[in-house]
Amino acid sequence: MALCAGAFFIHSAQKQPMIFLAGYRFCKHQVTGIKTHWRCSTHKNHGCKAKIHTLEDNSIIKCYNIHNH
Ligand SMILES: [Zn+2]
């Protein structure tokens, strides 16, 4: 979880919710049950596999903050 220290959530009425972490942006990708999956914003362009899983209360339960860019 140390890699996830400092993550913060952006909730905006106009834009997609996002997580900022260590200079990277994560976009909301999928909701499965109580879990929300977030992917690095460059996933589509670079195939980056970094991801974060959160619960409804925004607690981070999984963090893979390894980027290929
Ligand atoms: Zn990335």
N, CA, C, O and the ligand as a Tripos MOL2 file, in Angstrom:
@<TRIPOS>MOLECULE
protein
  277   275    70     0     0
PROTEIN
NO_CHARGES

@<TRIPOS>ATOM
      1 N           0.8180   -1.2100    0.0000 N.3       1 MET1
      2 CA          0.0000    0.0000    0.0000 C.3       1 MET1
      3 C           0.8520    1.2600    0.0000 C.2       1 MET1
      4 O           0.3620    2.3520   -0.2870 O.2       1 MET1
      5 N           2.1210    1.1000    0.3220 N.am      2 ALA2
      6 CA          2.9730    2.2820    0.4030 C.3       2 ALA2
      7 C           2.9880    3.0440   -0.9220 C.2       2 ALA2
      8 O           3.0760    4.2720   -0.9510 O.2       2 ALA2
      9 N           2.9000    2.2930   -2.0040 N.am      3 LEU3
     10 CA          2.9260    2.9460   -3.3040 C.3       3 LEU3
     11 C           1.6920    3.8140   -3.5200 C.2       3 LEU3
     12 O           1.6830    4.6920   -4.3840 O.2       3 LEU3
     13 N           0.6730    3.5690   -2.7470 N.am      4 CYS4
     14 CA         -0.5680    4.3010   -2.9220 C.3       4 CYS4
     15 C          -0.6630    5.5270   -2.0250 C.2       4 CYS4
     16 O          -1.6500    6.2600   -2.0890 O.2       4 CYS4
     17 N           0.3230    5.7560   -1.2090 N.am      5 ALA5
     18 CA          0.2500    6.9030   -0.3130 C.3       5 ALA5
     19 C           0.1110    8.1880   -1.1220 C.2       5 ALA5
     20 O           0.8310    8.3980   -2.0980 O.2       5 ALA5
     21 N          -0.8000    9.0290   -0.7160 N.am      6 GLY6
     22 CA         -0.9640   10.3140   -1.3750 C.3       6 GLY6
     23 C          -1.9820   10.3170   -2.4930 C.2       6 GLY6
     24 O          -2.1700   11.3380   -3.1550 O.2       6 GLY6
     25 N          -2.6420    9.1980   -2.7160 N.am      7 ALA7
     26 CA         -3.6790    9.1790   -3.7440 C.3       7 ALA7
     27 C          -4.8400   10.0630   -3.3170 C.2       7 ALA7
     28 O          -5.2570   10.0400   -2.1590 O.2       7 ALA7
     29 N          -5.3510   10.8320   -4.2480 N.am      8 PHE8
     30 CA         -6.5540   11.5830   -3.9020 C.3       8 PHE8
     31 C          -7.5500   11.5870   -5.0440 C.2       8 PHE8
     32 O          -7.1940   11.4960   -6.2180 O.2       8 PHE8
     33 N          -8.7920   11.6930   -4.6630 N.am      9 PHE9
     34 CA         -9.9050   11.4990   -5.5880 C.3       9 PHE9
     35 C         -10.4070   12.8400   -6.0930 C.2       9 PHE9
     36 O         -10.4690   13.8210   -5.3520 O.2       9 PHE9
     37 N         -10.7620   12.8590   -7.3610 N.am     10 ILE10
     38 CA        -11.3780   14.0350   -7.9630 C.3      10 ILE10
     39 C         -12.7970   13.6570   -8.3600 C.2      10 ILE10
     40 O         -13.0130   12.8190   -9.2360 O.2      10 ILE10
     41 N         -13.7370   14.2770   -7.7130 N.am     11 HIS11
     42 CA        -15.1300   14.0510   -8.0930 C.3      11 HIS11
     43 C         -15.6990   15.3640   -8.5940 C.2      11 HIS11
     44 O         -15.7950   16.3400   -7.8500 O.2      11 HIS11
     45 N         -16.0670   15.3750   -9.8370 N.am     12 SER12
     46 CA        -16.5650   16.5990  -10.4460 C.3      12 SER12
     47 C         -17.8640   16.2900  -11.1620 C.2      12 SER12
     48 O         -18.0270   15.2140  -11.7370 O.2      12 SER12
     49 N         -18.7640   17.2120  -11.1270 N.am     13 ALA13
     50 CA        -20.0470   17.0000  -11.7930 C.3      13 ALA13
     51 C         -19.8820   16.9950  -13.3050 C.2      13 ALA13
     52 O         -20.6450   16.3370  -14.0120 O.2      13 ALA13
     53 N         -18.9020   17.7180  -13.7980 N.am     14 GLN14
     54 CA        -18.7560   17.8540  -15.2460 C.3      14 GLN14
     55 C         -17.8760   16.7600  -15.8540 C.2      14 GLN14
     56 O         -18.0790   16.3490  -16.9970 O.2      14 GLN14
     57 N         -16.9050   16.2990  -15.0790 N.am     15 LYS15
     58 CA        -15.9180   15.3990  -15.6610 C.3      15 LYS15
     59 C         -16.0010   14.0220  -15.0460 C.2      15 LYS15
     60 O         -16.6560   13.8090  -14.0250 O.2      15 LYS15
     61 N         -15.3190   13.0880  -15.6940 N.am     16 GLN16
     62 CA        -15.1970   11.7400  -15.1690 C.3      16 GLN16
     63 C         -14.4580   11.7920  -13.8390 C.2      16 GLN16
     64 O         -13.5140   12.5660  -13.6830 O.2      16 GLN16
     65 N         -14.8800   10.9780  -12.8850 N.am     17 PRO17
     66 CA        -14.1040   10.8900  -11.6510 C.3      17 PRO17
     67 C         -12.7200   10.3340  -11.9390 C.2      17 PRO17
     68 O         -12.5430    9.4990  -12.8260 O.2      17 PRO17
     69 N         -11.7450   10.8070  -11.1810 N.am     18 MET18
     70 CA        -10.3780   10.3550  -11.3900 C.3      18 MET18
     71 C          -9.6600   10.2340  -10.0550 C.2      18 MET18
     72 O         -10.0810   10.7930   -9.0420 O.2      18 MET18
     73 N          -8.5720    9.4940  -10.0850 N.am     19 ILE19
     74 CA         -7.6590    9.4400   -8.9450 C.3      19 ILE19
     75 C          -6.3100    9.9690   -9.4180 C.2      19 ILE19
     76 O          -5.8070    9.5590  -10.4640 O.2      19 ILE19
     77 N          -5.7380   10.8660   -8.6540 N.am     20 PHE20
     78 CA         -4.3810   11.3220   -8.9070 C.3      20 PHE20
     79 C          -3.4500   10.6220   -7.9380 C.2      20 PHE20
     80 O          -3.7130   10.5720   -6.7360 O.2      20 PHE20
     81 N          -2.3570   10.0800   -8.4670 N.am     21 LEU21
     82 CA         -1.3950    9.3990   -7.6050 C.3      21 LEU21
     83 C           0.0010    9.5420   -8.1990 C.2      21 LEU21
     84 O           0.2740    9.0660   -9.3010 O.2      21 LEU21
     85 N           0.8580   10.1880   -7.4680 N.am     22 ALA22
     86 CA          2.2750   10.2880   -7.8400 C.3      22 ALA22
     87 C           2.4510   10.8010   -9.2680 C.2      22 ALA22
     88 O           3.3230   10.3340  -10.0010 O.2      22 ALA22
     89 N           1.6300   11.7490   -9.6470 N.am     23 GLY23
     90 CA          1.7670   12.3480  -10.9640 C.3      23 GLY23
     91 C           1.0300   11.6040  -12.0670 C.2      23 GLY23
     92 O           1.0260   12.0400  -13.2190 O.2      23 GLY23
     93 N           0.4170   10.5010  -11.7240 N.am     24 TYR24
     94 CA         -0.3600    9.7410  -12.7070 C.3      24 TYR24
     95 C          -1.8480    9.9320  -12.4530 C.2      24 TYR24
     96 O          -2.2890   10.1790  -11.3300 O.2      24 TYR24
     97 N          -2.5950    9.8100  -13.5250 N.am     25 ARG25
     98 CA         -4.0490    9.9030  -13.4200 C.3      25 ARG25
     99 C          -4.6620    8.5360  -13.6690 C.2      25 ARG25
    100 O          -4.2460    7.8120  -14.5730 O.2      25 ARG25
    101 N          -5.6390    8.1970  -12.8700 N.am     26 PHE26
    102 CA         -6.3790    6.9550  -13.0600 C.3      26 PHE26
    103 C          -7.8330    7.2980  -13.3590 C.2      26 PHE26
    104 O          -8.4410    8.1300  -12.6850 O.2      26 PHE26
    105 N          -8.3770    6.6490  -14.3740 N.am     27 CYS27
    106 CA         -9.7690    6.8830  -14.7640 C.3      27 CYS27
    107 C         -10.6300    5.7230  -14.2850 C.2      27 CYS27
    108 O         -10.1950    4.5720  -14.2470 O.2      27 CYS27
    109 N         -11.8370    6.0510  -13.9280 N.am     28 LYS28
    110 CA        -12.7900    5.0250  -13.5190 C.3      28 LYS28
    111 C         -13.0480    4.0940  -14.6930 C.2      28 LYS28
    112 O         -13.3580    4.5410  -15.7980 O.2      28 LYS28
    113 N         -12.9190    2.8130  -14.4480 N.am     29 HIS29
    114 CA        -13.0060    1.8660  -15.5480 C.3      29 HIS29
    115 C         -14.2330    0.9760  -15.4340 C.2      29 HIS29
    116 O         -14.9520    0.7800  -16.4140 O.2      29 HIS29
    117 N         -14.4730    0.4420  -14.2630 N.am     30 GLN30
    118 CA        -15.4990   -0.5830  -14.1400 C.3      30 GLN30
    119 C         -15.9340   -0.6790  -12.6830 C.2      30 GLN30
    120 O         -15.1270   -0.5230  -11.7670 O.2      30 GLN30
    121 N         -17.2110   -0.9360  -12.4880 N.am     31 VAL31
    122 CA        -17.7060   -1.1880  -11.1330 C.3      31 VAL31
    123 C         -18.2120   -2.6120  -11.0760 C.2      31 VAL31
    124 O         -19.0950   -2.9920  -11.8450 O.2      31 VAL31
    125 N         -17.6630   -3.3980  -10.1770 N.am     32 THR32
    126 CA        -18.1020   -4.7750  -10.0080 C.3      32 THR32
    127 C         -18.5090   -4.9590   -8.5540 C.2      32 THR32
    128 O         -17.6550   -5.0380   -7.6710 O.2      32 THR32
    129 N         -19.7960   -5.0260   -8.3070 N.am     33 GLY33
    130 CA        -20.2740   -5.1790   -6.9380 C.3      33 GLY33
    131 C         -19.9040   -3.9600   -6.1200 C.2      33 GLY33
    132 O         -20.2710   -2.8370   -6.4630 O.2      33 GLY33
    133 N         -19.1720   -4.1840   -5.0330 N.am     34 ILE34
    134 CA        -18.7910   -3.0610   -4.1660 C.3      34 ILE34
    135 C         -17.4610   -2.4610   -4.5840 C.2      34 ILE34
    136 O         -17.0290   -1.4600   -4.0110 O.2      34 ILE34
    137 N         -16.8060   -3.0510   -5.5700 N.am     35 LYS35
    138 CA        -15.4760   -2.5930   -5.9590 C.3      35 LYS35
    139 C         -15.5380   -1.7190   -7.2100 C.2      35 LYS35
    140 O         -16.3210   -1.9640   -8.1280 O.2      35 LYS35
    141 N         -14.7020   -0.7120   -7.2170 N.am     36 THR36
    142 CA        -14.5220    0.1020   -8.4120 C.3      36 THR36
    143 C         -13.0970   -0.0920   -8.9140 C.2      36 THR36
    144 O         -12.1400   -0.0280   -8.1420 O.2      36 THR36
    145 N         -12.9690   -0.3290  -10.2100 N.am     37 HIS37
    146 CA        -11.6550   -0.5240  -10.8160 C.3      37 HIS37
    147 C         -11.2640    0.7570  -11.5450 C.2      37 HIS37
    148 O         -12.0580    1.3390  -12.2830 O.2      37 HIS37
    149 N         -10.0410    1.1730  -11.3220 N.am     38 TRP38
    150 CA         -9.4990    2.3730  -11.9680 C.3      38 TRP38
    151 C          -8.2850    1.9670  -12.7800 C.2      38 TRP38
    152 O          -7.5000    1.1170  -12.3600 O.2      38 TRP38
    153 N          -8.1380    2.5750  -13.9350 N.am     39 ARG39
    154 CA         -6.9930    2.2700  -14.7820 C.3      39 ARG39
    155 C          -6.2070    3.5350  -15.0680 C.2      39 ARG39
    156 O          -6.7500    4.6390  -15.0930 O.2      39 ARG39
    157 N          -4.9380    3.3490  -15.2800 N.am     40 CYS40
    158 CA         -4.1120    4.4850  -15.6790 C.3      40 CYS40
    159 C          -4.7280    5.1250  -16.9190 C.2      40 CYS40
    160 O          -5.2160    4.4340  -17.8140 O.2      40 CYS40
    161 N          -4.6960    6.4480  -16.9550 N.am     41 SER41
    162 CA         -5.3560    7.1630  -18.0450 C.3      41 SER41
    163 C          -4.6980    6.9070  -19.3910 C.2      41 SER41
    164 O          -5.2970    7.1940  -20.4280 O.2      41 SER41
    165 N          -3.4930    6.3800  -19.4030 N.am     42 THR42
    166 CA         -2.8290    6.1010  -20.6740 C.3      42 THR42
    167 C          -2.9970    4.6390  -21.0910 C.2      42 THR42
    168 O          -2.3490    4.1740  -22.0290 O.2      42 THR42
    169 N          -3.8540    3.9350  -20.4010 N.am     43 HIS43
    170 CA         -4.0220    2.5090  -20.7060 C.3      43 HIS43
    171 C          -4.2850    2.2770  -22.1930 C.2      43 HIS43
    172 O          -3.6920    1.3890  -22.8050 O.2      43 HIS43
    173 N          -5.1750    3.0790  -22.7660 N.am     44 LYS44
    174 CA         -5.5460    2.8640  -24.1660 C.3      44 LYS44
    175 C          -4.3750    3.1360  -25.1020 C.2      44 LYS44
    176 O          -4.1820    2.4260  -26.0890 O.2      44 LYS44
    177 N          -3.5950    4.1650  -24.7890 N.am     45 ASN45
    178 CA         -2.5180    4.5550  -25.6960 C.3      45 ASN45
    179 C          -1.2560    3.7280  -25.5080 C.2      45 ASN45
    180 O          -0.5740    3.3930  -26.4760 O.2      45 ASN45
    181 N          -0.9490    3.4020  -24.2640 N.am     46 HIS46
    182 CA          0.3300    2.7530  -23.9710 C.3      46 HIS46
    183 C           0.1700    1.3320  -23.4500 C.2      46 HIS46
    184 O           1.1580    0.6180  -23.2840 O.2      46 HIS46
    185 N          -1.0610    0.9170  -23.1910 N.am     47 GLY47
    186 CA         -1.2550   -0.4050  -22.6190 C.3      47 GLY47
    187 C          -0.7410   -0.5170  -21.1980 C.2      47 GLY47
    188 O          -0.4020   -1.6060  -20.7360 O.2      47 GLY47
    189 N          -0.6850    0.6020  -20.5120 N.am     48 CYS48
    190 CA         -0.1820    0.6110  -19.1350 C.3      48 CYS48
    191 C          -1.0870   -0.2420  -18.2490 C.2      48 CYS48
    192 O          -2.3130   -0.1690  -18.3370 O.2      48 CYS48
    193 N          -0.4660   -1.0430  -17.4010 N.am     49 LYS49
    194 CA         -1.2470   -1.9830  -16.5920 C.3      49 LYS49
    195 C          -1.4650   -1.4980  -15.1630 C.2      49 LYS49
    196 O          -2.0140   -2.2300  -14.3390 O.2      49 LYS49
    197 N          -1.0530   -0.3060  -14.8680 N.am     50 ALA50
    198 CA         -1.2660    0.2090  -13.5130 C.3      50 ALA50
    199 C          -2.7570    0.2930  -13.2230 C.2      50 ALA50
    200 O          -3.5490    0.6640  -14.0890 O.2      50 ALA50
    201 N          -3.1330   -0.0540  -11.9970 N.am     51 LYS51
    202 CA         -4.5510   -0.0290  -11.6600 C.3      51 LYS51
    203 C          -4.7380    0.1330  -10.1690 C.2      51 LYS51
    204 O          -3.8380   -0.1230   -9.3690 O.2      51 LYS51
    205 N          -5.9240    0.5610   -9.8250 N.am     52 ILE52
    206 CA         -6.3090    0.7270   -8.4250 C.3      52 ILE52
    207 C          -7.7090    0.1650   -8.2670 C.2      52 ILE52
    208 O          -8.5740    0.3670   -9.1200 O.2      52 ILE52
    209 N          -7.9240   -0.5400   -7.1670 N.am     53 HIS53
    210 CA         -9.2730   -0.9800   -6.8180 C.3      53 HIS53
    211 C          -9.6850   -0.2640   -5.5400 C.2      53 HIS53
    212 O          -8.9110   -0.1750   -4.5870 O.2      53 HIS53
    213 N         -10.8940    0.2370   -5.5310 N.am     54 THR54
    214 CA        -11.3930    0.9220   -4.3380 C.3      54 THR54
    215 C         -12.7600    0.3740   -3.9550 C.2      54 THR54
    216 O         -13.4220   -0.3160   -4.7300 O.2      54 THR54
    217 N         -13.1530    0.7030   -2.7410 N.am     55 LEU55
    218 CA        -14.5050    0.4110   -2.2900 C.3      55 LEU55
    219 C         -15.3420    1.6860   -2.3860 C.2      55 LEU55
    220 O         -14.8480    2.7600   -2.7310 O.2      55 LEU55
    221 N         -16.6280    1.5270   -2.0680 N.am     56 GLU56
    222 CA        -17.5340    2.6660   -2.2210 C.3      56 GLU56
    223 C         -17.1470    3.8570   -1.3530 C.2      56 GLU56
    224 O         -17.4510    5.0020   -1.6880 O.2      56 GLU56
    225 N         -16.4810    3.5880   -0.2460 N.am     57 ASP57
    226 CA        -16.0760    4.6920    0.6300 C.3      57 ASP57
    227 C         -14.7170    5.2720    0.2440 C.2      57 ASP57
    228 O         -14.0960    6.0000    1.0180 O.2      57 ASP57
    229 N         -14.2610    4.9300   -0.9860 N.am     58 ASN58
    230 CA        -12.9990    5.4440   -1.5180 C.3      58 ASN58
    231 C         -11.7660    4.8750   -0.8310 C.2      58 ASN58
    232 O         -10.6670    5.3950   -1.0190 O.2      58 ASN58
    233 N         -11.9230    3.8290   -0.0460 N.am     59 SER59
    234 CA        -10.7310    3.2030    0.5220 C.3      59 SER59
    235 C         -10.0830    2.3290   -0.5510 C.2      59 SER59
    236 O         -10.7680    1.6420   -1.3090 O.2      59 SER59
    237 N          -8.7670    2.3700   -0.5980 N.am     60 ILE60
    238 CA         -8.0230    1.6250   -1.6170 C.3      60 ILE60
    239 C          -7.7120    0.2350   -1.0910 C.2      60 ILE60
    240 O          -7.0780    0.0810   -0.0460 O.2      60 ILE60
    241 N          -8.1610   -0.7700   -1.8210 N.am     61 ILE61
    242 CA         -7.9370   -2.1400   -1.3700 C.3      61 ILE61
    243 C          -6.8900   -2.8410   -2.2200 C.2      61 ILE61
    244 O          -6.3510   -3.8720   -1.8180 O.2      61 ILE61
    245 N          -6.6000   -2.2910   -3.3880 N.am     62 LYS62
    246 CA         -5.5640   -2.8760   -4.2260 C.3      62 LYS62
    247 C          -4.9050   -1.7590   -5.0090 C.2      62 LYS62
    248 O          -5.5660   -0.8460   -5.5030 O.2      62 LYS62
    249 N          -3.6080   -1.8500   -5.1130 N.am     63 CYS63
    250 CA         -2.8960   -0.7910   -5.8300 C.3      63 CYS63
    251 C          -1.7470   -1.3940   -6.5900 C.2      63 CYS63
    252 O          -0.8650   -2.0160   -6.0000 O.2      63 CYS63
    253 N          -1.7470   -1.2150   -7.9030 N.am     64 TYR64
    254 CA         -0.6350   -1.6580   -8.7250 C.3      64 TYR64
    255 C          -0.1400   -0.4270   -9.4710 C.2      64 TYR64
    256 O          -0.5660   -0.1440  -10.5910 O.2      64 TYR64
    257 N           0.7570    0.2890   -8.8350 N.am     65 ASN65
    258 CA          1.1850    1.5850   -9.3650 C.3      65 ASN65
    259 C           2.5180    1.4540  -10.0900 C.2      65 ASN65
    260 O           3.4760    2.1690   -9.7970 O.2      65 ASN65
    261 N           2.5600    0.5330  -11.0340 N.am     66 ILE66
    262 CA          3.7550    0.3140  -11.8460 C.3      66 ILE66
    263 C           3.4080    0.7100  -13.2710 C.2      66 ILE66
    264 O           2.4940    0.1480  -13.8730 O.2      66 ILE66
    265 N           4.1430    1.6820  -13.8110 N.am     67 HIS67
    266 CA          3.8040    2.2200  -15.1280 C.3      67 HIS67
    267 C           4.8980    1.8960  -16.1420 C.2      67 HIS67
    268 O           6.0680    1.7370  -15.7930 O.2      67 HIS67
    269 N           4.4930    1.8060  -17.3790 N.am     68 ASN68
    270 CA          5.4590    1.5400  -18.4530 C.3      68 ASN68
    271 C           5.7600    2.8020  -19.2450 C.2      68 ASN68
    272 O           6.1780    2.7320  -20.4010 O.2      68 ASN68
    273 N           5.5540    3.9270  -18.6380 N.am     69 HIS69
    274 CA          5.7790    5.2110  -19.3220 C.3      69 HIS69
    275 C           6.2730    6.2340  -18.3370 C.2      69 HIS69
    276 O           6.5220    7.3800  -18.7110 O.2      69 HIS69
    277 ZN          0.4250    4.3520  -16.3930 Zn       70 ZN70
@<TRIPOS>BOND
     1     1     2 1
     2     2     3 1
     3     3     4 2
     4     3     5 am
     5     5     6 1
     6     6     7 1
     7     7     8 2
     8     7     9 am
     9     9    10 1
    10    10    11 1
    11    11    12 2
    12    11    13 am
    13    13    14 1
    14    14    15 1
    15    15    16 2
    16    15    17 am
    17    17    18 1
    18    18    19 1
    19    19    20 2
    20    19    21 am
    21    21    22 1
    22    22    23 1
    23    23    24 2
    24    23    25 am
    25    25    26 1
    26    26    27 1
    27    27    28 2
    28    27    29 am
    29    29    30 1
    30    30    31 1
    31    31    32 2
    32    31    33 am
    33    33    34 1
    34    34    35 1
    35    35    36 2
    36    35    37 am
    37    37    38 1
    38    38    39 1
    39    39    40 2
    40    39    41 am
    41    41    42 1
    42    42    43 1
    43    43    44 2
    44    43    45 am
    45    45    46 1
    46    46    47 1
    47    47    48 2
    48    47    49 am
    49    49    50 1
    50    50    51 1
    51    51    52 2
    52    51    53 am
    53    53    54 1
    54    54    55 1
    55    55    56 2
    56    55    57 am
    57    57    58 1
    58    58    59 1
    59    59    60 2
    60    59    61 am
    61    61    62 1
    62    62    63 1
    63    63    64 2
    64    63    65 am
    65    65    66 1
    66    66    67 1
    67    67    68 2
    68    67    69 am
    69    69    70 1
    70    70    71 1
    71    71    72 2
    72    71    73 am
    73    73    74 1
    74    74    75 1
    75    75    76 2
    76    75    77 am
    77    77    78 1
    78    78    79 1
    79    79    80 2
    80    79    81 am
    81    81    82 1
    82    82    83 1
    83    83    84 2
    84    83    85 am
    85    85    86 1
    86    86    87 1
    87    87    88 2
    88    87    89 am
    89    89    90 1
    90    90    91 1
    91    91    92 2
    92    91    93 am
    93    93    94 1
    94    94    95 1
    95    95    96 2
    96    95    97 am
    97    97    98 1
    98    98    99 1
    99    99   100 2
   100    99   101 am
   101   101   102 1
   102   102   103 1
   103   103   104 2
   104   103   105 am
   105   105   106 1
   106   106   107 1
   107   107   108 2
   108   107   109 am
   109   109   110 1
   110   110   111 1
   111   111   112 2
   112   111   113 am
   113   113   114 1
   114   114   115 1
   115   115   116 2
   116   115   117 am
   117   117   118 1
   118   118   119 1
   119   119   120 2
   120   119   121 am
   121   121   122 1
   122   122   123 1
   123   123   124 2
   124   123   125 am
   125   125   126 1
   126   126   127 1
   127   127   128 2
   128   127   129 am
   129   129   130 1
   130   130   131 1
   131   131   132 2
   132   131   133 am
   133   133   134 1
   134   134   135 1
   135   135   136 2
   136   135   137 am
   137   137   138 1
   138   138   139 1
   139   139   140 2
   140   139   141 am
   141   141   142 1
   142   142   143 1
   143   143   144 2
   144   143   145 am
   145   145   146 1
   146   146   147 1
   147   147   148 2
   148   147   149 am
   149   149   150 1
   150   150   151 1
   151   151   152 2
   152   151   153 am
   153   153   154 1
   154   154   155 1
   155   155   156 2
   156   155   157 am
   157   157   158 1
   158   158   159 1
   159   159   160 2
   160   159   161 am
   161   161   162 1
   162   162   163 1
   163   163   164 2
   164   163   165 am
   165   165   166 1
   166   166   167 1
   167   167   168 2
   168   167   169 am
   169   169   170 1
   170   170   171 1
   171   171   172 2
   172   171   173 am
   173   173   174 1
   174   174   175 1
   175   175   176 2
   176   175   177 am
   177   177   178 1
   178   178   179 1
   179   179   180 2
   180   179   181 am
   181   181   182 1
   182   182   183 1
   183   183   184 2
   184   183   185 am
   185   185   186 1
   186   186   187 1
   187   187   188 2
   188   187   189 am
   189   189   190 1
   190   190   191 1
   191   191   192 2
   192   191   193 am
   193   193   194 1
   194   194   195 1
   195   195   196 2
   196   195   197 am
   197   197   198 1
   198   198   199 1
   199   199   200 2
   200   199   201 am
   201   201   202 1
   202   202   203 1
   203   203   204 2
   204   203   205 am
   205   205   206 1
   206   206   207 1
   207   207   208 2
   208   207   209 am
   209   209   210 1
   210   210   211 1
   211   211   212 2
   212   211   213 am
   213   213   214 1
   214   214   215 1
   215   215   216 2
   216   215   217 am
   217   217   218 1
   218   218   219 1
   219   219   220 2
   220   219   221 am
   221   221   222 1
   222   222   223 1
   223   223   224 2
   224   223   225 am
   225   225   226 1
   226   226   227 1
   227   227   228 2
   228   227   229 am
   229   229   230 1
   230   230   231 1
   231   231   232 2
   232   231   233 am
   233   233   234 1
   234   234   235 1
   235   235   236 2
   236   235   237 am
   237   237   238 1
   238   238   239 1
   239   239   240 2
   240   239   241 am
   241   241   242 1
   242   242   243 1
   243   243   244 2
   244   243   245 am
   245   245   246 1
   246   246   247 1
   247   247   248 2
   248   247   249 am
   249   249   250 1
   250   250   251 1
   251   251   252 2
   252   251   253 am
   253   253   254 1
   254   254   255 1
   255   255   256 2
   256   255   257 am
   257   257   258 1
   258   258   259 1
   259   259   260 2
   260   259   261 am
   261   261   262 1
   262   262   263 1
   263   263   264 2
   264   263   265 am
   265   265   266 1
   266   266   267 1
   267   267   268 2
   268   267   269 am
   269   269   270 1
   270   270   271 1
   271   271   272 2
   272   271   273 am
   273   273   274 1
   274   274   275 1
   275   275   276 2
@<TRIPOS>SUBSTRUCTURE
     1 MET1         2 RESIDUE 1 A MET
     2 ALA2         6 RESIDUE 1 A ALA
     3 LEU3        10 RESIDUE 1 A LEU
     4 CYS4        14 RESIDUE 1 A CYS
     5 ALA5        18 RESIDUE 1 A ALA
     6 GLY6        22 RESIDUE 1 A GLY
     7 ALA7        26 RESIDUE 1 A ALA
     8 PHE8        30 RESIDUE 1 A PHE
     9 PHE9        34 RESIDUE 1 A PHE
    10 ILE10       38 RESIDUE 1 A ILE
    11 HIS11       42 RESIDUE 1 A HIS
    12 SER12       46 RESIDUE 1 A SER
    13 ALA13       50 RESIDUE 1 A ALA
    14 GLN14       54 RESIDUE 1 A GLN
    15 LYS15       58 RESIDUE 1 A LYS
    16 GLN16       62 RESIDUE 1 A GLN
    17 PRO17       66 RESIDUE 1 A PRO
    18 MET18       70 RESIDUE 1 A MET
    19 ILE19       74 RESIDUE 1 A ILE
    20 PHE20       78 RESIDUE 1 A PHE
    21 LEU21       82 RESIDUE 1 A LEU
    22 ALA22       86 RESIDUE 1 A ALA
    23 GLY23       90 RESIDUE 1 A GLY
    24 TYR24       94 RESIDUE 1 A TYR
    25 ARG25       98 RESIDUE 1 A ARG
    26 PHE26      102 RESIDUE 1 A PHE
    27 CYS27      106 RESIDUE 1 A CYS
    28 LYS28      110 RESIDUE 1 A LYS
    29 HIS29      114 RESIDUE 1 A HIS
    30 GLN30      118 RESIDUE 1 A GLN
    31 VAL31      122 RESIDUE 1 A VAL
    32 THR32      126 RESIDUE 1 A THR
    33 GLY33      130 RESIDUE 1 A GLY
    34 ILE34      134 RESIDUE 1 A ILE
    35 LYS35      138 RESIDUE 1 A LYS
    36 THR36      142 RESIDUE 1 A THR
    37 HIS37      146 RESIDUE 1 A HIS
    38 TRP38      150 RESIDUE 1 A TRP
    39 ARG39      154 RESIDUE 1 A ARG
    40 CYS40      158 RESIDUE 1 A CYS
    41 SER41      162 RESIDUE 1 A SER
    42 THR42      166 RESIDUE 1 A THR
    43 HIS43      170 RESIDUE 1 A HIS
    44 LYS44      174 RESIDUE 1 A LYS
    45 ASN45      178 RESIDUE 1 A ASN
    46 HIS46      182 RESIDUE 1 A HIS
    47 GLY47      186 RESIDUE 1 A GLY
    48 CYS48      190 RESIDUE 1 A CYS
    49 LYS49      194 RESIDUE 1 A LYS
    50 ALA50      198 RESIDUE 1 A ALA
    51 LYS51      202 RESIDUE 1 A LYS
    52 ILE52      206 RESIDUE 1 A ILE
    53 HIS53      210 RESIDUE 1 A HIS
    54 THR54      214 RESIDUE 1 A THR
    55 LEU55      218 RESIDUE 1 A LEU
    56 GLU56      222 RESIDUE 1 A GLU
    57 ASP57      226 RESIDUE 1 A ASP
    58 ASN58      230 RESIDUE 1 A ASN
    59 SER59      234 RESIDUE 1 A SER
    60 ILE60      238 RESIDUE 1 A ILE
    61 ILE61      242 RESIDUE 1 A ILE
    62 LYS62      246 RESIDUE 1 A LYS
    63 CYS63      250 RESIDUE 1 A CYS
    64 TYR64      254 RESIDUE 1 A TYR
    65 ASN65      258 RESIDUE 1 A ASN
    66 ILE66      262 RESIDUE 1 A ILE
    67 HIS67      266 RESIDUE 1 A HIS
    68 ASN68      270 RESIDUE 1 A ASN
    69 HIS69      274 RESIDUE 1 A HIS
    70 ZN70       277 GROUP 0 **** ****
